[in-house]
Amino acid sequence: MTLEEEKYYDNYFSAFSSEGWKQFIEELTEHYESYNLDTIEDIVQLKLVQGERTILRRILQFETGVRLTYDTIKEREAEE
């Protein structure tokens, strides 16, 4: 991994460890879990809710994805 790539991941890891990130993720999680599917009135509203939940899920999984990618790169480097 180049120094530039290390810096890239270090910046994310620094952000992920901040109280602001933890607060952000906590609030998004609450929002994601708060959808009441019983109140959806039509297919248009259903599609809107599906889209919103897809976006929220992607954001909520972002940290995991970055960490898994970093770990995969490090494992491959260790094998070389």
HUVENTA-V512062 format. One record per residue. N is the residue number from 1. NEAR is the number of other ideal C-beta (glycine too) atoms within 8 Angstrom. D_CENTER is the distance of its C-alpha to the mean C-alpha in Angstrom with 2 decimals. Layout:
N,NEAR,D_CENTER
N,NEAR,D_CENTER
This chain:
1,7,22.78
2,5,24.16
3,5,24.18
4,6,22.20
5,9,19.40
6,9,19.62
7,8,19.41
8,8,16.32
9,11,14.46
10,8,16.34
11,8,15.21
12,10,11.50
13,8,12.70
14,8,14.88
15,8,12.36
16,10,10.20
17,6,13.63
18,8,14.71
19,5,15.66
20,6,14.26
21,11,10.60
22,8,11.44
23,8,13.24
24,8,10.68
25,10,8.23
26,8,11.57
27,8,12.77
28,11,10.02
29,9,10.45
30,8,14.12
31,8,14.07
32,11,12.33
33,6,14.95
34,6,17.72
35,8,18.42
36,5,22.00
37,6,22.73
38,4,26.39
39,5,26.65
40,8,25.72
41,4,29.02
42,6,28.83
43,5,27.06
44,6,25.98
45,9,24.21
46,9,22.70
47,8,21.29
48,8,19.92
49,11,18.17
50,8,16.83
51,8,15.45
52,9,13.89
53,10,12.28
54,8,11.01
55,8,9.40
56,11,7.97
57,9,6.79
58,8,5.13
59,8,3.42
60,10,3.34
61,8,2.98
62,8,2.34
63,10,4.79
64,7,6.46
65,8,7.03
66,11,8.44
67,9,10.40
68,8,11.71
69,8,12.83
70,9,14.49
71,8,16.16
72,8,17.39
73,10,18.91
74,9,20.54
75,8,21.94
76,8,23.42
77,8,24.96
78,6,26.49
79,5,28.03
80,4,29.71
